[in-house]
Amino acid sequence: MDNSIYEVEREDYKNFIGQLNKEMMDTEVHIVENCTFTKIKSKKNGKHLSTRISDSEKEEEYYFIFEYPDNDERIAPKPIMKINLDTKEEVQTFFNALNKLQLEAKKNVGNI
């Protein structure tokens, strides 16, 4: 069986894992030579949902999603804010804004 059709990027795998109800999943870890296989299976029906393979020799990881869990085995995804800062000026502006917010927060704490 060609598992490459199930291979996904790390970010997709993280999002998938974040939606699993951990109480309804079993995690199995197997070590074979330089590779660690982390399988996630459904407690409800035993479906093999996903696997992460960590190759310590090559320092690479591979991510696979084989099946999606039933709806009652999932939780709502947590909202994630992603900010892309492409230039040095954008990075500086972002940190200036953070510093300003932190200073304001400290001033407000002192006024309570």
C-alpha positions as CSV (number, residue, x, y, z in Angstrom):
1,M,0.0,0.0,0.0
2,D,1.3,3.4,-0.9
3,N,1.0,5.6,2.2
4,S,2.3,8.7,0.4
5,I,-1.2,9.5,-0.6
6,Y,-2.0,10.0,3.1
7,E,1.0,12.2,3.8
8,V,0.2,15.7,5.0
9,E,2.2,18.8,6.0
10,R,3.1,19.4,9.6
11,E,0.6,22.3,10.0
12,D,-2.3,20.1,8.6
13,Y,-1.4,17.4,11.0
14,K,-1.3,19.8,14.0
15,N,-4.7,21.1,13.1
16,F,-6.1,17.6,12.8
17,I,-4.6,16.6,16.2
18,G,-6.0,19.7,17.8
19,Q,-9.6,18.7,16.8
20,L,-9.4,15.2,18.4
21,N,-11.1,14.6,21.7
22,K,-8.1,13.1,23.7
23,E,-10.4,11.1,26.0
24,M,-11.7,9.1,23.0
25,M,-8.3,8.4,21.5
26,D,-5.5,5.8,22.2
27,T,-1.9,6.6,21.4
28,E,0.6,3.8,20.6
29,V,4.3,4.4,20.3
30,H,6.6,1.9,18.6
31,I,10.3,2.3,18.0
32,V,12.0,0.5,15.1
33,E,15.7,1.2,14.6
34,N,16.0,5.0,14.3
35,C,12.3,5.7,13.8
36,T,9.6,6.4,16.3
37,F,6.0,5.7,15.1
38,T,3.2,7.4,17.0
39,K,-0.2,6.0,16.1
40,I,-3.5,7.5,17.1
41,K,-6.5,5.2,17.2
42,S,-10.1,5.7,18.1
43,K,-11.2,4.0,21.4
44,K,-14.7,3.8,20.0
45,N,-14.1,1.7,16.9
46,G,-10.4,1.1,16.7
47,K,-9.9,3.1,13.5
48,H,-6.3,4.0,12.8
49,L,-6.6,7.8,12.4
50,S,-3.1,9.1,12.0
51,T,0.6,8.4,12.4
52,R,3.7,10.5,12.9
53,I,7.1,9.1,12.1
54,S,10.1,10.6,13.6
55,D,13.4,9.6,12.0
56,S,16.1,10.5,14.5
57,E,19.0,9.7,12.2
58,K,17.8,12.0,9.4
59,E,16.2,14.4,11.8
60,E,13.0,14.4,9.8
61,E,9.3,13.8,10.6
62,Y,6.5,12.5,8.4
63,Y,2.8,13.0,9.1
64,F,-0.1,10.8,7.9
65,I,-3.8,11.1,8.2
66,F,-5.6,7.9,7.3
67,E,-9.2,8.5,8.5
68,Y,-11.2,11.2,10.2
69,P,-12.8,10.5,13.5
70,D,-16.6,10.3,14.0
71,N,-18.2,13.6,14.8
72,D,-18.6,12.7,18.5
73,E,-14.9,12.1,18.8
74,R,-14.0,15.7,17.7
75,I,-13.9,19.0,19.4
76,A,-14.2,22.4,17.9
77,P,-10.9,23.8,16.6
78,K,-9.3,26.5,18.6
79,P,-9.0,29.8,16.7
80,I,-5.4,30.6,15.8
81,M,-4.2,34.0,14.8
82,K,-1.3,33.9,12.3
83,I,0.7,37.0,11.6
84,N,3.2,37.1,8.7
85,L,5.9,39.8,9.1
86,D,7.9,40.0,5.9
87,T,10.1,43.0,6.3
88,K,12.3,44.4,9.1
89,E,10.0,47.4,9.3
90,E,6.9,45.2,9.9
91,V,8.7,43.3,12.6
92,Q,9.8,46.5,14.3
93,T,6.3,48.0,14.1
94,F,4.8,44.8,15.6
95,F,7.2,44.8,18.6
96,N,6.6,48.6,19.1
97,A,2.9,47.9,19.3
98,L,3.4,45.0,21.8
99,N,5.6,47.2,24.0
100,K,3.0,49.9,24.0
101,L,0.2,47.5,25.0
102,Q,2.4,46.1,27.8
103,L,3.2,49.6,29.1
104,E,-0.5,50.5,29.1
105,A,-1.4,47.2,30.8
106,K,1.1,48.0,33.6
107,K,-0.2,51.5,34.0
108,N,-3.8,50.2,34.3
109,V,-2.8,47.5,36.9
110,G,-1.3,50.3,39.1
111,N,-4.5,52.3,38.9
112,I,-6.8,49.5,40.3
